């Protein structure tokens, strides 16, 4: 059983590597423009002995802080928007207006207002995380059936008991989903945030490598971002299964 599970886990990655080698060997793309997987692996090992882990730590720290602050504010805002229909109708156009703005377009303003330090990078990640989290929260809360509240009132529960024993448990899955979505958006925004005079971080690593056409380093940075985001998402999914084990699921 364990062997079968490992096979399913490794099979897509083996396929990706095989396709990677196939594209390189096909002749459709100049080999110099597509470093081989073993070359990227060799560069990863080389960078691991130097600055790579510092870059990983800096980027992970920025994403964590940005997402934590963004979700911390997005949860109550999203809850209010989802629970109060009139407020949702009033604020929905504004939320969707700002959600549609790409964070990279705000970089000039962020530099003016926050400078070029860590605050500016955190502001970009906060912005991306907040609006992603708000949308997930209020869409989820708005879909909670009022039947649960009516049943609780019929059974004699007061407002505090309804909130603590009905609303909060029903909200937890949406909070965890908001965190997952916000993390994905934040990692996707990381390179943009590190355009702001970053000397360390995976985004800075990729940008510096692009200046010198070091494609193997660019691949290392991209793969690191993807795998860190994947590990974070897997941990959140495990936490979700434990915290909402009571919830019926299709699969």
C-alpha positions in Angstrom: 0.0 0.0 0.0 2.8 2.4 0.9 4.7 1.5 -2.2 1.7 2.2 -4.4 1.2 5.6 -2.6 4.8 6.5 -3.2 4.5 5.5 -6.9 1.5 7.8 -7.3 3.4 10.5 -5.5 6.5 10.3 -7.6 5.0 9.4 -11.0 4.0 13.0 -12.1 7.5 14.3 -11.2 9.2 11.6 -13.1 6.9 12.4 -16.1 7.8 16.1 -15.8 11.6 15.3 -15.8 11.1 13.0 -18.8 9.2 15.6 -20.7 11.9 18.1 -19.8 14.7 15.9 -21.2 12.5 15.2 -24.2 12.0 18.9 -25.0 15.7 19.5 -24.7 16.6 16.6 -27.0 13.8 17.2 -29.5 15.7 20.0 -31.3 12.6 22.3 -31.3 14.3 24.5 -28.6 17.9 25.5 -28.5 19.6 23.4 -25.8 21.4 26.4 -24.4 18.0 27.9 -23.5 16.8 24.9 -21.6 19.3 23.6 -19.0 19.0 19.9 -18.3 17.5 18.7 -15.0 20.9 17.4 -13.9 22.5 20.8 -14.6 19.8 22.5 -12.5 20.3 19.9 -9.7 24.1 20.5 -9.8 23.5 24.3 -9.5 21.1 23.7 -6.6 23.8 21.8 -4.7 26.3 24.5 -5.5 24.0 27.3 -4.3 23.0 25.3 -1.2 26.6 25.6 0.0 26.3 29.4 -0.3 23.4 31.9 -0.2 20.4 29.7 -1.2 19.2 28.9 2.3 19.4 32.6 3.3 17.3 33.4 0.2 14.8 30.7 1.1 14.5 31.9 4.7 14.1 35.6 3.7 11.3 34.8 1.1 9.5 32.4 3.4 9.6 34.9 6.2 8.2 37.7 4.0 5.4 35.5 2.7 4.6 34.3 6.2 4.4 37.8 7.7 2.4 39.2 4.7 -0.1 36.3 4.7 -0.4 36.4 8.5 -1.2 40.1 8.6 -3.4 39.8 5.5 -5.5 36.9 6.7 -5.7 38.4 10.3 -7.6 41.3 8.8 -9.3 39.4 6.0 -11.1 37.0 8.3 -13.2 39.6 10.3 -13.7 41.8 7.2 -14.8 38.8 5.1 -17.0 37.5 7.9 -18.8 40.9 8.2 -19.3 41.1 4.4 -20.6 37.5 4.3 -22.9 37.8 7.3 -24.4 41.2 6.6 -26.0 41.2 3.1 -26.5 45.0 3.0 -22.8 45.6 3.8 -21.8 43.1 1.2 -23.8 44.8 -1.5 -22.3 48.2 -0.5 -18.7 47.0 -0.4 -18.6 44.4 -3.1 -17.7 46.8 -6.0 -14.9 48.3 -4.0 -13.5 44.9 -2.9 -13.6 43.6 -6.5 -12.0 46.8 -7.8 -9.0 46.6 -5.6 -8.8 42.8 -6.0 -8.4 43.2 -9.7 -5.4 45.5 -9.4 -2.1 43.6 -9.9 0.2 44.2 -6.9 3.1 44.9 -9.3 1.3 48.0 -10.6 1.3 49.4 -7.0 5.1 49.2 -6.6 5.8 52.8 -7.4 3.2 54.0 -4.9 4.5 51.5 -2.3 8.0 52.8 -2.7 6.8 56.4 -2.2 4.8 55.6 1.0 6.9 52.8 2.5 10.4 53.2 1.1 12.4 50.3 -0.1 12.8 48.3 3.1 11.1 45.3 4.4 7.9 47.3 5.1 7.4 47.8 1.3 7.8 44.1 0.5 5.4 43.2 3.3 2.9 45.7 2.1 2.7 44.2 -1.4 2.3 40.7 0.1 -0.3 41.9 2.6 -2.3 43.5 -0.2 -2.3 40.4 -2.3 -3.2 38.1 0.7 -5.8 40.4 2.1 -8.1 40.7 -0.9 -7.7 37.0 -1.8 -8.6 36.1 1.8 -11.6 38.5 1.9 -13.1 37.0 -1.3 -12.9 33.4 0.0 -14.2 34.3 3.4 -17.2 36.3 2.4 -18.2 33.9 -0.4 -18.0 31.0 2.1 -19.8 32.8 4.9 -22.6 33.9 2.6 -23.3 30.3 1.6 -23.8 29.1 5.2 -27.4 28.0 5.5 -29.5 30.0 8.0 -31.2 26.7 8.8 -28.3 25.9 11.3 -29.0 29.1 13.3 -32.8 28.5 13.2 -32.3 24.9 14.5 -30.0 26.1 17.3 -32.6 28.7 18.3 -35.3 26.1 18.3 -33.2 24.0 20.7 -32.9 27.0 23.1 -29.4 28.3 22.3 -28.7 31.9 23.0 -26.7 34.3 20.7 -23.4 33.5 22.4 -23.9 29.7 22.2 -25.0 30.0 18.5 -21.9 32.0 17.7 -19.5 29.7 19.6 -21.0 26.3 18.8 -22.6 26.9 15.3 -21.0 29.9 13.5 -17.4 29.4 14.6 -17.2 25.7 13.6 -18.9 26.5 10.2 -16.4 29.3 9.7 -13.2 27.3 10.4 -13.1 25.6 7.0 -13.5 28.9 5.2 -10.7 30.4 7.3 -8.4 27.6 6.4 -9.3 27.9 2.7 -8.7 31.6 2.9 -5.2 30.9 4.3 -4.4 28.4 1.5 -5.6 30.8 -1.2 -3.7 33.7 0.4 -0.5 31.7 0.6 -0.8 30.7 -3.1 -1.3 34.3 -4.1 1.5 35.6 -1.9 4.0 33.1 -3.4 2.8 34.2 -6.8 3.4 37.8 -5.8 6.8 37.2 -4.2 9.0 38.0 -7.2 7.0 41.3 -7.7 7.5 42.3 -4.0 11.2 41.6 -4.2 11.6 43.9 -7.2 11.7 46.6 -4.5 15.5 46.7 -4.0 15.7 43.3 -2.4 19.3 42.0 -1.9 18.2 38.6 -0.5 15.3 36.3 -1.3 14.3 33.9 -4.1 12.8 36.7 -6.1 16.1 38.6 -5.9 18.0 35.5 -6.8 15.9 35.1 -10.0 16.2 38.7 -10.9 19.9 38.8 -10.4 20.3 35.6 -12.5 18.2 37.0 -15.3 20.5 40.0 -15.6 23.4 37.6 -16.4 21.4 35.1 -18.4 22.0 32.4 -15.8 19.1 30.1 -16.7 20.1 27.3 -14.4 19.9 29.6 -11.4 16.5 31.0 -12.6 15.2 27.4 -12.7 16.5 26.7 -9.2 14.7 29.8 -7.8 11.4 28.9 -9.6 11.6 25.3 -8.4 12.3 26.3 -4.8 9.3 28.7 -4.8 7.1 26.0 -6.1 8.2 23.3 -3.7 8.1 25.6 -0.6 4.5 26.7 -1.6 3.6 23.0 -2.1 4.9 22.0 1.3 3.0 24.8 3.0 -0.1 23.8 1.2 0.2 20.2 2.1 0.7 21.1 5.8 -2.4 23.3 5.6 -4.4 20.5 4.0 -3.3 18.1 6.8 -4.4 20.7 9.4 -7.7 21.2 7.6 -8.4 17.4 7.7 -7.8 17.3 11.4 -9.7 20.5 12.3 -12.7 19.8 10.2 -12.8 16.0 10.4 -16.5 16.4 11.3 -17.3 17.8 7.9 -18.8 15.5 5.3 -16.5 15.3 2.2 -17.0 13.8 -1.2 -13.4 12.6 -1.3 
